[in-house]
Amino acid sequence: MAAFTAAVLVFVVSACVAISVASPRAYEELKIEDLRGIMSPEIFAEPEFEAGPKLTKPYLDMIQAARAANRKKANRLLVAIGFEVAGVVLAAAAAVSTLISSATAH
């Protein structure tokens, strides 16, 4: 019975971890200040090789933040999968134990 209880608890933990991945989170976006900075007339007056990095930096920062957030989500999903596997193993062990106990009792 303890193995079944442990299996259920492990499945509950895996579900909670998986749900945490899907929960709404703040996301990286360009702010008005960023847009004003990259849309200034001074930037467009600069030669292309100087203005390019200034125009693309806010977008690169946003992409890097999104990738970091996705890595964290992927890691949490791997943890959830690990708990699911542990839950299956515990449930199988409990079932085998119950079957063996039942067979030896008769």
C-alpha positions as CSV (number, residue, x, y, z in Angstrom):
1,M,0.0,0.0,0.0
2,A,2.9,2.4,0.8
3,A,4.2,1.9,-2.8
4,F,0.9,2.8,-4.3
5,T,0.7,5.9,-2.1
6,A,4.2,6.9,-3.1
7,A,3.3,6.4,-6.8
8,V,0.3,8.6,-6.5
9,L,2.3,11.3,-4.7
10,V,5.0,11.2,-7.3
11,F,2.4,11.5,-10.1
12,V,0.9,14.5,-8.3
13,V,4.4,16.1,-8.1
14,S,5.0,15.5,-11.8
15,A,1.6,17.0,-12.6
16,C,2.4,20.1,-10.5
17,V,5.8,20.6,-12.2
18,A,4.2,20.2,-15.7
19,I,1.5,22.6,-14.9
20,S,4.0,25.2,-13.7
21,V,5.5,25.1,-17.2
22,A,2.2,26.1,-18.7
23,S,1.3,28.7,-16.2
24,P,1.1,32.3,-17.5
25,R,4.4,34.1,-17.2
26,A,5.6,37.6,-18.0
27,Y,7.4,37.7,-21.4
28,E,10.1,39.8,-22.8
29,E,8.9,42.6,-25.1
30,L,10.2,45.8,-26.5
31,K,9.4,48.7,-24.3
32,I,8.3,52.1,-25.6
33,E,11.7,53.5,-24.4
34,D,13.5,50.9,-26.5
35,L,11.5,51.8,-29.6
36,R,12.0,55.5,-29.1
37,G,15.7,55.0,-28.7
38,I,16.1,53.0,-31.9
39,M,13.8,55.3,-33.9
40,S,15.6,58.4,-33.1
41,P,16.6,60.6,-36.2
42,E,20.2,60.5,-35.0
43,I,20.5,56.7,-35.6
44,F,19.1,57.0,-39.1
45,A,21.6,59.8,-39.8
46,E,24.5,57.4,-38.9
47,P,26.2,55.2,-41.5
48,E,24.6,51.8,-41.8
49,F,27.4,49.9,-40.2
50,E,27.1,52.1,-37.1
51,A,23.3,52.2,-36.9
52,G,22.7,48.5,-37.5
53,P,23.8,47.2,-34.1
54,K,21.9,49.9,-32.3
55,L,18.7,48.9,-34.2
56,T,19.1,45.2,-33.7
57,K,20.3,45.1,-30.1
58,P,16.8,45.3,-28.5
59,Y,15.6,42.5,-30.6
60,L,18.6,40.4,-29.8
61,D,18.1,41.0,-26.1
62,M,14.5,40.0,-26.4
63,I,15.4,36.7,-28.3
64,Q,18.0,35.9,-25.7
65,A,15.6,36.4,-22.9
66,A,13.0,34.2,-24.6
67,R,15.5,31.4,-25.2
68,A,16.6,31.5,-21.5
69,A,12.9,31.2,-20.5
70,N,12.4,28.3,-22.9
71,R,15.5,26.5,-21.5
72,K,14.0,26.8,-18.0
73,K,10.7,25.4,-19.1
74,A,12.4,22.5,-20.9
75,N,14.3,21.7,-17.7
76,R,11.1,21.7,-15.7
77,L,9.5,19.4,-18.2
78,L,12.4,17.0,-17.9
79,V,12.0,17.0,-14.2
80,A,8.2,16.3,-14.6
81,I,9.0,13.4,-17.0
82,G,11.5,12.0,-14.4
83,F,8.8,12.1,-11.7
84,E,6.3,10.4,-14.1
85,V,8.8,7.6,-14.8
86,A,9.4,7.2,-11.1
87,G,5.6,7.0,-10.6
88,V,5.3,4.3,-13.2
89,V,8.1,2.3,-11.6
90,L,6.6,2.6,-8.2
91,A,3.1,1.7,-9.4
92,A,4.5,-1.3,-11.2
93,A,6.5,-2.4,-8.2
94,A,3.4,-2.0,-6.0
95,A,1.3,-4.1,-8.4
96,V,3.9,-6.8,-8.7
97,S,4.3,-6.9,-4.9
98,T,0.5,-7.1,-4.5
99,L,0.3,-9.9,-7.0
100,I,3.1,-11.9,-5.4
101,S,1.6,-11.4,-1.9
102,S,-1.8,-12.5,-3.1
103,A,-0.4,-15.5,-4.9
104,T,1.6,-16.7,-1.9
105,A,-1.3,-16.2,0.5
106,H,-3.4,-18.7,-1.3
